[in-house]
Amino acid sequence: LMGADRFVHHDTGIGSRSEDTAYLALDIPGGDVTRPGVFGAVAHGDVSRTWYLWEGAGYQAYASGGSHPGDELFYSVVVGYRPKAWQLEYPKPDFRLLLELIGEAQRHGSWHGAADPASGGDRIFLTPGVLGAYKNYGFSAGIGFPVLQDLPHGSPLQNLRFAVDVTGFV
């Protein structure tokens, strides 16, 4: 369950803006995860008709005891580019090419109240993708390639990540 608030929004010219957004989410226990969690994050973005730059950081924490993944720090930097041919006027669709650097630093998880030494570690991914918007809807998709995976011995490595997000704006 996640909510977001764009608490700063400044128009800086025709088709450009600067904004800050805060996120708060709650994790409800289920499956192998027996402890609730909370996620908080902030992001800053500068957008023009041609360029797009976002930076953000967040932290996921779980209640102690029980079974859950390790607490985790997330960070991201995104650069986007909209070619001249894609610079259409509203209400036509709006698309951008993206390149995102995603980092994760995770502590050891817990299994039945005991630390799991085979969990946690650091990962960095480079993710090309696309972002689109049409009226009150947003769409993004990307494929992440690992740049760094510093994990405990025996932990599985990730070869690729694939993400798709569809959003409705109120």
N, C-alpha and C positions, 0 to 999 in steps of 0.2 A: 504494500500500500504506500504510494508515494504522492507527495504534493510539492508544488514548486511555486515560488513567488518572484516575479521580476520586480525587485524593489527599487531599481534605478533604471531609467530609460531616458536617454537624451538624444533627440534628433540633432545630428551634426551637419546636416546638409541634405540635398535632394538625394534620396535613396541611401542615406548613410545614418548610422546611429551607434551609440555606445550604451551598453547595458550590463547589469549585474543581476544574477539570479541565485536564489538560495533554494536548496532541496532538503526535504526531510522525509524519511521513509521508515516504516516499521516492518520487521520480519516476524511473522507469526510461525511458531514451531510447527513442524510437520515432517513426516518421513523420518530420516535419520537425525534431523536437527531437533533437539529437545529443549532448547533455550531460545527465548525471544532475542531479537536484535534490533538495533537502531542504526540508521545511516543518515549522515548529514554531509552536505557539500555546498560549495559556492563556486560560481563561474563568472568570468568577465568576458565580454565580447565586444569587438569593434568590427562593424560591418559597413562596407561601401557597395556601390553597384558592381565593382569588379573584385574586390578582395574581402576576405573574411578571416578573422583571427579570434580564436577563443582559447582561454586557459582556464583550468579548473582543478580543484582538489576536493577530495572527500574522504570520510573515514567511516568504516563499518565496524561496529562493536557488538559483542554478544554478552548476555548475562553469564556469570561464572557458573561452573559446574555443568553437569549433563554432557550432551554431545552437540558440538557445533564446529563450524570452520573457525579458523583463527581470525582475530581482529585484523583489519586490513586498511592500509592507506592506499588511495587511488589518486592518480594525477594524470592530466591530459593536456596536450597542446594541439590545436587544430588550425591548419591553414587551408583556406578555401579560395577557389578561383572561379569566377563566372566569365566565360568568354563573351565578347561583344554580341555575338549572334544569340546568346541566351538572355540578354538583358531586355526582357519584355516588360510591358506595362501591365499592372494589375487590371483585370483579374486573370490574366494568362498565367500558366504554370511558371514557376521560378526554380531553376536548378543550378547547382554548383558542384564542381569537383572538389574533393577533400583529400587532405593528407593529414593523418592524425598519429601522434606519438602517445601511446598509452603505457603508463607504468603502474605496477602493483607491488606493494611490499606487505607480505602477510606473515603474521606470527603463527606459532604452532596452534593447531586446533585442539579440541578436547574430545575424548571418547570415553563416555561413562564417567566423567569427572577427572580423568587423568590426561595429562598432556600427551599429544600424539606427535612423537619426534619425526615421523615420516611426512608431516604436513608443513605448510608454510613455505616461505621462500620469496624470491624476487623475480619479477617478469617485466620485460619491456617488449611491446609490439609496435610495429609500424603498419598503419592501416590506411590504404587508399580506399576511397569510397565516393558516394554521391549523396547529395542532400537535395530534396525537392519540397516545394510548398505549393499548394493550390487552395486558395481561399482560406478556410479554417482547418486545413489538414496539412500535416507534414509527413515526410517519408525520408528515411535515410537507410543506407545499406553500405557495408564495407567488409573487406576480407583482411584480417590481421595476420602479419607474418612475424614470427619471433625474432627479436634482435638479441635479447638476453634472457636466459632462464637459469637462475642460480637457485637450485632447489635441493632439498635433502636427498642423500643417496637413495636410489630406488624409486624416487617419485617420477610419475610419468611426465614426459615432455609433451607440449602441445605443438603440433606441426602447423596448424592453421586455426584461425577463429573466423566465424562468419556471423555477422549481426545484421538484423533488420529491425527497424523501429517505425511504427506508424502512430502518429499523434493527432489528436483532435484538440483544437484550441477553443477556449470558451471566451 
